[in-house]
């Protein structure tokens, strides 16, 4: 249950910067979406591993 809470905290802290970047750079958003869809990029790669909220959830990957 703790990993679920930590994952939620990570996503909550990472959503605003990702949304801001996607809104400001449509090319990056499109290429990133395609790369995730075809498996070239894992969604976890978009998260900041230096963010303390994400350290525990990303360490398990």
PyMOL Python script that loads the backbone (N, CA, C, O; Angstrom):
from pymol import cmd

cmd.read_pdbstr("""\
ATOM      1  N   UNK A   1       0.826  -1.187   0.000  1.00  0.00           N
ATOM      2  CA  UNK A   1       0.000   0.000   0.000  1.00  0.00           C
ATOM      3  C   UNK A   1       0.879   1.263   0.000  1.00  0.00           C
ATOM      4  O   UNK A   1       0.515   2.291  -0.572  1.00  0.00           O
ATOM      5  N   UNK A   2       2.036   1.159   0.651  1.00  0.00           N
ATOM      6  CA  UNK A   2       2.938   2.309   0.723  1.00  0.00           C
ATOM      7  C   UNK A   2       3.453   2.701  -0.656  1.00  0.00           C
ATOM      8  O   UNK A   2       3.584   3.890  -0.948  1.00  0.00           O
ATOM      9  N   UNK A   3       3.747   1.723  -1.507  1.00  0.00           N
ATOM     10  CA  UNK A   3       4.259   2.041  -2.843  1.00  0.00           C
ATOM     11  C   UNK A   3       3.191   2.746  -3.672  1.00  0.00           C
ATOM     12  O   UNK A   3       3.518   3.576  -4.521  1.00  0.00           O
ATOM     13  N   UNK A   4       1.938   2.432  -3.440  1.00  0.00           N
ATOM     14  CA  UNK A   4       0.848   3.113  -4.152  1.00  0.00           C
ATOM     15  C   UNK A   4       0.807   4.578  -3.738  1.00  0.00           C
ATOM     16  O   UNK A   4       0.663   5.458  -4.587  1.00  0.00           O
ATOM     17  N   UNK A   5       0.932   4.845  -2.452  1.00  0.00           N
ATOM     18  CA  UNK A   5       0.933   6.219  -1.964  1.00  0.00           C
ATOM     19  C   UNK A   5       2.132   6.974  -2.505  1.00  0.00           C
ATOM     20  O   UNK A   5       2.005   8.123  -2.929  1.00  0.00           O
ATOM     21  N   UNK A   6       3.294   6.338  -2.493  1.00  0.00           N
ATOM     22  CA  UNK A   6       4.496   6.987  -3.003  1.00  0.00           C
ATOM     23  C   UNK A   6       4.383   7.263  -4.500  1.00  0.00           C
ATOM     24  O   UNK A   6       4.827   8.307  -4.979  1.00  0.00           O
ATOM     25  N   UNK A   7       3.797   6.338  -5.227  1.00  0.00           N
ATOM     26  CA  UNK A   7       3.600   6.533  -6.664  1.00  0.00           C
ATOM     27  C   UNK A   7       2.646   7.687  -6.936  1.00  0.00           C
ATOM     28  O   UNK A   7       2.879   8.487  -7.842  1.00  0.00           O
ATOM     29  N   UNK A   8       1.592   7.776  -6.170  1.00  0.00           N
ATOM     30  CA  UNK A   8       0.646   8.884  -6.320  1.00  0.00           C
ATOM     31  C   UNK A   8       1.330  10.217  -6.030  1.00  0.00           C
ATOM     32  O   UNK A   8       1.116  11.192  -6.750  1.00  0.00           O
ATOM     33  N   UNK A   9       2.145  10.265  -4.987  1.00  0.00           N
ATOM     34  CA  UNK A   9       2.869  11.493  -4.653  1.00  0.00           C
ATOM     35  C   UNK A   9       3.827  11.883  -5.775  1.00  0.00           C
ATOM     36  O   UNK A   9       3.957  13.062  -6.104  1.00  0.00           O
ATOM     37  N   UNK A  10       4.482  10.909  -6.350  1.00  0.00           N
ATOM     38  CA  UNK A  10       5.411  11.159  -7.451  1.00  0.00           C
ATOM     39  C   UNK A  10       4.663  11.757  -8.636  1.00  0.00           C
ATOM     40  O   UNK A  10       5.073  12.780  -9.185  1.00  0.00           O
ATOM     41  N   UNK A  11       3.579  11.125  -9.021  1.00  0.00           N
ATOM     42  CA  UNK A  11       2.812  11.624 -10.168  1.00  0.00           C
ATOM     43  C   UNK A  11       2.245  13.010  -9.904  1.00  0.00           C
ATOM     44  O   UNK A  11       2.196  13.844 -10.808  1.00  0.00           O
ATOM     45  N   UNK A  12       1.824  13.259  -8.690  1.00  0.00           N
ATOM     46  CA  UNK A  12       1.304  14.579  -8.343  1.00  0.00           C
ATOM     47  C   UNK A  12       2.376  15.652  -8.475  1.00  0.00           C
ATOM     48  O   UNK A  12       2.090  16.764  -8.918  1.00  0.00           O
ATOM     49  N   UNK A  13       3.603  15.328  -8.095  1.00  0.00           N
ATOM     50  CA  UNK A  13       4.673  16.319  -8.191  1.00  0.00           C
ATOM     51  C   UNK A  13       5.191  16.473  -9.618  1.00  0.00           C
ATOM     52  O   UNK A  13       5.714  17.531  -9.969  1.00  0.00           O
ATOM     53  N   UNK A  14       5.057  15.439 -10.446  1.00  0.00           N
ATOM     54  CA  UNK A  14       5.587  15.477 -11.799  1.00  0.00           C
ATOM     55  C   UNK A  14       4.594  15.955 -12.850  1.00  0.00           C
ATOM     56  O   UNK A  14       5.006  16.424 -13.911  1.00  0.00           O
ATOM     57  N   UNK A  15       3.314  15.850 -12.584  1.00  0.00           N
ATOM     58  CA  UNK A  15       2.305  16.256 -13.570  1.00  0.00           C
ATOM     59  C   UNK A  15       2.440  17.707 -14.027  1.00  0.00           C
ATOM     60  O   UNK A  15       2.478  17.953 -15.232  1.00  0.00           O
ATOM     61  N   UNK A  16       2.514  18.675 -13.115  1.00  0.00           N
ATOM     62  CA  UNK A  16       2.578  20.074 -13.586  1.00  0.00           C
ATOM     63  C   UNK A  16       3.738  20.373 -14.539  1.00  0.00           C
ATOM     64  O   UNK A  16       3.508  21.011 -15.567  1.00  0.00           O
ATOM     65  N   UNK A  17       4.973  19.943 -14.251  1.00  0.00           N
ATOM     66  CA  UNK A  17       6.044  20.235 -15.202  1.00  0.00           C
ATOM     67  C   UNK A  17       5.856  19.533 -16.554  1.00  0.00           C
ATOM     68  O   UNK A  17       6.173  20.102 -17.598  1.00  0.00           O
ATOM     69  N   UNK A  18       5.344  18.306 -16.534  1.00  0.00           N
ATOM     70  CA  UNK A  18       5.134  17.589 -17.787  1.00  0.00           C
ATOM     71  C   UNK A  18       4.028  18.238 -18.616  1.00  0.00           C
ATOM     72  O   UNK A  18       4.148  18.361 -19.835  1.00  0.00           O
ATOM     73  N   UNK A  19       2.970  18.644 -17.960  1.00  0.00           N
ATOM     74  CA  UNK A  19       1.865  19.300 -18.664  1.00  0.00           C
ATOM     75  C   UNK A  19       2.322  20.638 -19.224  1.00  0.00           C
ATOM     76  O   UNK A  19       1.986  20.988 -20.356  1.00  0.00           O
ATOM     77  N   UNK A  20       3.081  21.380 -18.442  1.00  0.00           N
ATOM     78  CA  UNK A  20       3.601  22.672 -18.902  1.00  0.00           C
ATOM     79  C   UNK A  20       4.519  22.487 -20.113  1.00  0.00           C
ATOM     80  O   UNK A  20       4.440  23.245 -21.079  1.00  0.00           O
ATOM     81  N   UNK A  21       5.370  21.495 -20.056  1.00  0.00           N
ATOM     82  CA  UNK A  21       6.282  21.258 -21.187  1.00  0.00           C
ATOM     83  C   UNK A  21       5.493  20.847 -22.432  1.00  0.00           C
ATOM     84  O   UNK A  21       5.759  21.342 -23.527  1.00  0.00           O
ATOM     85  N   UNK A  22       4.535  19.955 -22.267  1.00  0.00           N
ATOM     86  CA  UNK A  22       3.740  19.500 -23.410  1.00  0.00           C
ATOM     87  C   UNK A  22       2.927  20.647 -24.013  1.00  0.00           C
ATOM     88  O   UNK A  22       2.784  20.740 -25.232  1.00  0.00           O
ATOM     89  N   UNK A  23       2.400  21.515 -23.158  1.00  0.00           N
ATOM     90  CA  UNK A  23       1.608  22.647 -23.648  1.00  0.00           C
ATOM     91  C   UNK A  23       2.475  23.663 -24.380  1.00  0.00           C
ATOM     92  O   UNK A  23       2.004  24.340 -25.294  1.00  0.00           O
ATOM     93  N   UNK A  24       3.723  23.770 -23.986  1.00  0.00           N
ATOM     94  CA  UNK A  24       4.609  24.746 -24.591  1.00  0.00           C
ATOM     95  C   UNK A  24       5.401  24.213 -25.775  1.00  0.00           C
ATOM     96  O   UNK A  24       5.984  24.990 -26.532  1.00  0.00           O
ATOM     97  N   UNK A  25       5.428  22.896 -25.940  1.00  0.00           N
ATOM     98  CA  UNK A  25       6.223  22.295 -27.014  1.00  0.00           C
ATOM     99  C   UNK A  25       5.443  21.115 -27.591  1.00  0.00           C
ATOM    100  O   UNK A  25       5.626  19.969 -27.180  1.00  0.00           O
ATOM    101  N   UNK A  26       4.577  21.421 -28.545  1.00  0.00           N
ATOM    102  CA  UNK A  26       3.720  20.391 -29.124  1.00  0.00           C
ATOM    103  C   UNK A  26       4.522  19.315 -29.848  1.00  0.00           C
ATOM    104  O   UNK A  26       4.123  18.151 -29.873  1.00  0.00           O
ATOM    105  N   UNK A  27       5.642  19.698 -30.430  1.00  0.00           N
ATOM    106  CA  UNK A  27       6.494  18.721 -31.109  1.00  0.00           C
ATOM    107  C   UNK A  27       7.024  17.681 -30.135  1.00  0.00           C
ATOM    108  O   UNK A  27       6.982  16.481 -30.408  1.00  0.00           O
ATOM    109  N   UNK A  28       7.523  18.149 -28.997  1.00  0.00           N
ATOM    110  CA  UNK A  28       8.024  17.237 -27.973  1.00  0.00           C
ATOM    111  C   UNK A  28       6.893  16.321 -27.504  1.00  0.00           C
ATOM    112  O   UNK A  28       7.091  15.116 -27.342  1.00  0.00           O
ATOM    113  N   UNK A  29       5.718  16.891 -27.288  1.00  0.00           N
ATOM    114  CA  UNK A  29       4.582  16.104 -26.808  1.00  0.00           C
ATOM    115  C   UNK A  29       4.214  15.018 -27.811  1.00  0.00           C
ATOM    116  O   UNK A  29       3.965  13.875 -27.426  1.00  0.00           O
ATOM    117  N   UNK A  30       4.177  15.367 -29.093  1.00  0.00           N
ATOM    118  CA  UNK A  30       3.805  14.391 -30.125  1.00  0.00           C
ATOM    119  C   UNK A  30       4.845  13.282 -30.241  1.00  0.00           C
ATOM    120  O   UNK A  30       4.503  12.100 -30.274  1.00  0.00           O
ATOM    121  N   UNK A  31       6.108  13.670 -30.303  1.00  0.00           N
ATOM    122  CA  UNK A  31       7.175  12.668 -30.433  1.00  0.00           C
ATOM    123  C   UNK A  31       7.212  11.774 -29.199  1.00  0.00           C
ATOM    124  O   UNK A  31       7.381  10.561 -29.321  1.00  0.00           O
ATOM    125  N   UNK A  32       7.060  12.350 -28.030  1.00  0.00           N
ATOM    126  CA  UNK A  32       7.074  11.570 -26.792  1.00  0.00           C
ATOM    127  C   UNK A  32       5.905  10.595 -26.756  1.00  0.00           C
ATOM    128  O   UNK A  32       6.079   9.434 -26.384  1.00  0.00           O
ATOM    129  N   UNK A  33       4.723  11.050 -27.137  1.00  0.00           N
ATOM    130  CA  UNK A  33       3.545  10.169 -27.155  1.00  0.00           C
ATOM    131  C   UNK A  33       3.753   9.001 -28.121  1.00  0.00           C
ATOM    132  O   UNK A  33       3.416   7.860 -27.805  1.00  0.00           O
ATOM    133  N   UNK A  34       4.301   9.288 -29.283  1.00  0.00           N
ATOM    134  CA  UNK A  34       4.559   8.226 -30.264  1.00  0.00           C
ATOM    135  C   UNK A  34       5.598   7.246 -29.723  1.00  0.00           C
ATOM    136  O   UNK A  34       5.425   6.033 -29.833  1.00  0.00           O
ATOM    137  N   UNK A  35       6.668   7.765 -29.144  1.00  0.00           N
ATOM    138  CA  UNK A  35       7.715   6.893 -28.602  1.00  0.00           C
ATOM    139  C   UNK A  35       7.196   6.009 -27.479  1.00  0.00           C
ATOM    140  O   UNK A  35       7.622   4.860 -27.359  1.00  0.00           O
ATOM    141  N   UNK A  36       6.303   6.507 -26.670  1.00  0.00           N
ATOM    142  CA  UNK A  36       5.700   5.690 -25.616  1.00  0.00           C
ATOM    143  C   UNK A  36       4.793   4.639 -26.239  1.00  0.00           C
ATOM    144  O   UNK A  36       4.802   3.480 -25.823  1.00  0.00           O
ATOM    145  N   UNK A  37       4.007   5.044 -27.239  1.00  0.00           N
ATOM    146  CA  UNK A  37       3.070   4.119 -27.883  1.00  0.00           C
ATOM    147  C   UNK A  37       3.785   2.954 -28.567  1.00  0.00           C
ATOM    148  O   UNK A  37       3.286   1.828 -28.551  1.00  0.00           O
ATOM    149  N   UNK A  38       4.937   3.212 -29.161  1.00  0.00           N
ATOM    150  CA  UNK A  38       5.651   2.136 -29.861  1.00  0.00           C
ATOM    151  C   UNK A  38       6.660   1.419 -28.967  1.00  0.00           C
ATOM    152  O   UNK A  38       7.333   0.487 -29.407  1.00  0.00           O
ATOM    153  N   UNK A  39       6.761   1.849 -27.731  1.00  0.00           N
ATOM    154  CA  UNK A  39       7.627   1.166 -26.767  1.00  0.00           C
ATOM    155  C   UNK A  39       9.073   1.622 -26.762  1.00  0.00           C
ATOM    156  O   UNK A  39       9.905   1.018 -26.087  1.00  0.00           O
ATOM    157  N   UNK A  40       9.386   2.667 -27.494  1.00  0.00           N
ATOM    158  CA  UNK A  40      10.765   3.157 -27.524  1.00  0.00           C
ATOM    159  C   UNK A  40      11.119   3.889 -26.224  1.00  0.00           C
ATOM    160  O   UNK A  40      12.275   3.887 -25.800  1.00  0.00           O
ATOM    161  N   UNK A  41      10.124   4.508 -25.604  1.00  0.00           N
ATOM    162  CA  UNK A  41      10.318   5.235 -24.350  1.00  0.00           C
ATOM    163  C   UNK A  41       9.361   4.681 -23.310  1.00  0.00           C
ATOM    164  O   UNK A  41       8.167   4.538 -23.574  1.00  0.00           O
ATOM    165  N   UNK A  42       9.873   4.370 -22.136  1.00  0.00           N
ATOM    166  CA  UNK A  42       9.018   3.929 -21.034  1.00  0.00           C
ATOM    167  C   UNK A  42       8.445   5.160 -20.342  1.00  0.00           C
ATOM    168  O   UNK A  42       9.160   6.147 -20.163  1.00  0.00           O
ATOM    169  N   UNK A  43       7.188   5.128 -19.954  1.00  0.00           N
ATOM    170  CA  UNK A  43       6.601   6.287 -19.272  1.00  0.00           C
ATOM    171  C   UNK A  43       7.408   6.736 -18.054  1.00  0.00           C
ATOM    172  O   UNK A  43       7.461   7.930 -17.759  1.00  0.00           O
ATOM    173  N   UNK A  44       8.024   5.813 -17.357  1.00  0.00           N
ATOM    174  CA  UNK A  44       8.814   6.155 -16.167  1.00  0.00           C
ATOM    175  C   UNK A  44      10.007   7.036 -16.515  1.00  0.00           C
ATOM    176  O   UNK A  44      10.514   7.757 -15.656  1.00  0.00           O
ATOM    177  N   UNK A  45      10.465   6.985 -17.776  1.00  0.00           N
ATOM    178  CA  UNK A  45      11.599   7.805 -18.186  1.00  0.00           C
ATOM    179  C   UNK A  45      11.271   9.297 -18.166  1.00  0.00           C
ATOM    180  O   UNK A  45      12.175  10.132 -18.162  1.00  0.00           O
ATOM    181  N   UNK A  46       9.996   9.628 -18.156  1.00  0.00           N
ATOM    182  CA  UNK A  46       9.585  11.030 -18.129  1.00  0.00           C
ATOM    183  C   UNK A  46       9.639  11.618 -16.729  1.00  0.00           C
ATOM    184  O   UNK A  46       9.592  12.836 -16.556  1.00  0.00           O
ATOM    185  N   UNK A  47       9.738  10.756 -15.738  1.00  0.00           N
ATOM    186  CA  UNK A  47       9.746  11.213 -14.348  1.00  0.00           C
ATOM    187  C   UNK A  47      11.152  11.579 -13.913  1.00  0.00           C
ATOM    188  O   UNK A  47      12.131  10.968 -14.342  1.00  0.00           O
ATOM    189  N   UNK A  48      11.237  12.569 -13.067  1.00  0.00           N
ATOM    190  CA  UNK A  48      12.521  13.049 -12.559  1.00  0.00           C
ATOM    191  C   UNK A  48      12.991  12.144 -11.423  1.00  0.00           C
ATOM    192  O   UNK A  48      12.418  12.163 -10.334  1.00  0.00           O
ATOM    193  N   UNK A  49      14.018  11.366 -11.674  1.00  0.00           N
ATOM    194  CA  UNK A  49      14.521  10.446 -10.646  1.00  0.00           C
ATOM    195  C   UNK A  49      15.174  11.177  -9.483  1.00  0.00           C
ATOM    196  O   UNK A  49      15.400  10.585  -8.427  1.00  0.00           O
ATOM    197  N   UNK A  50      15.480  12.456  -9.664  1.00  0.00           N
ATOM    198  CA  UNK A  50      16.077  13.248  -8.584  1.00  0.00           C
ATOM    199  C   UNK A  50      15.012  13.819  -7.644  1.00  0.00           C
ATOM    200  O   UNK A  50      15.339  14.323  -6.569  1.00  0.00           O
ATOM    201  N   UNK A  51      13.753  13.741  -8.041  1.00  0.00           N
ATOM    202  CA  UNK A  51      12.654  14.228  -7.202  1.00  0.00           C
ATOM    203  C   UNK A  51      12.491  13.265  -6.021  1.00  0.00           C
ATOM    204  O   UNK A  51      12.291  12.069  -6.228  1.00  0.00           O
ATOM    205  N   UNK A  52      12.573  13.765  -4.800  1.00  0.00           N
ATOM    206  CA  UNK A  52      12.455  12.881  -3.632  1.00  0.00           C
ATOM    207  C   UNK A  52      11.128  12.122  -3.599  1.00  0.00           C
ATOM    208  O   UNK A  52      11.055  11.024  -3.048  1.00  0.00           O
ATOM    209  N   UNK A  53      10.086  12.700  -4.181  1.00  0.00           N
ATOM    210  CA  UNK A  53       8.792  12.023  -4.220  1.00  0.00           C
ATOM    211  C   UNK A  53       8.838  10.779  -5.118  1.00  0.00           C
ATOM    212  O   UNK A  53       8.045   9.853  -4.947  1.00  0.00           O
ATOM    213  N   UNK A  54       9.768  10.767  -6.068  1.00  0.00           N
ATOM    214  CA  UNK A  54       9.820   9.681  -7.051  1.00  0.00           C
ATOM    215  C   UNK A  54      10.934   8.669  -6.786  1.00  0.00           C
ATOM    216  O   UNK A  54      10.980   7.626  -7.437  1.00  0.00           O
ATOM    217  N   UNK A  55      11.802   8.949  -5.872  1.00  0.00           N
ATOM    218  CA  UNK A  55      12.956   8.075  -5.643  1.00  0.00           C
ATOM    219  C   UNK A  55      12.543   6.636  -5.329  1.00  0.00           C
ATOM    220  O   UNK A  55      13.065   5.705  -5.942  1.00  0.00           O
ATOM    221  N   UNK A  56      11.640   6.440  -4.412  1.00  0.00           N
ATOM    222  CA  UNK A  56      11.254   5.080  -4.024  1.00  0.00           C
ATOM    223  C   UNK A  56      10.505   4.347  -5.137  1.00  0.00           C
ATOM    224  O   UNK A  56      10.852   3.206  -5.444  1.00  0.00           O
ATOM    225  N   UNK A  57       9.500   4.953  -5.747  1.00  0.00           N
ATOM    226  CA  UNK A  57       8.803   4.226  -6.826  1.00  0.00           C
ATOM    227  C   UNK A  57       9.717   3.896  -8.007  1.00  0.00           C
ATOM    228  O   UNK A  57       9.604   2.813  -8.581  1.00  0.00           O
ATOM    229  N   UNK A  58      10.614   4.802  -8.378  1.00  0.00           N
ATOM    230  CA  UNK A  58      11.484   4.543  -9.522  1.00  0.00           C
ATOM    231  C   UNK A  58      12.596   3.560  -9.207  1.00  0.00           C
ATOM    232  O   UNK A  58      13.138   2.925 -10.112  1.00  0.00           O
ATOM    233  N   UNK A  59      12.939   3.426  -7.939  1.00  0.00           N
ATOM    234  CA  UNK A  59      14.010   2.473  -7.588  1.00  0.00           C
ATOM    235  C   UNK A  59      13.564   1.034  -7.790  1.00  0.00           C
ATOM    236  O   UNK A  59      14.391   0.135  -7.942  1.00  0.00           O
ATOM    237  N   UNK A  60      12.271   0.824  -7.793  1.00  0.00           N
ATOM    238  CA  UNK A  60      11.756  -0.530  -7.998  1.00  0.00           C
ATOM    239  C   UNK A  60      11.642  -0.930  -9.454  1.00  0.00           C
ATOM    240  O   UNK A  60      11.266  -2.062  -9.758  1.00  0.00           O
ATOM    241  N   UNK A  61      11.964  -0.011 -10.365  1.00  0.00           N
ATOM    242  CA  UNK A  61      11.838  -0.327 -11.798  1.00  0.00           C
ATOM    243  C   UNK A  61      13.102  -0.893 -12.364  1.00  0.00           C
ATOM    244  O   UNK A  61      13.159  -1.209 -13.553  1.00  0.00           O
TER     245      UNK A  61
END
""", "prot")
cmd.dss("prot")
cmd.show_as("cartoon", "prot")
cmd.util.cbc("prot")
cmd.orient("prot")
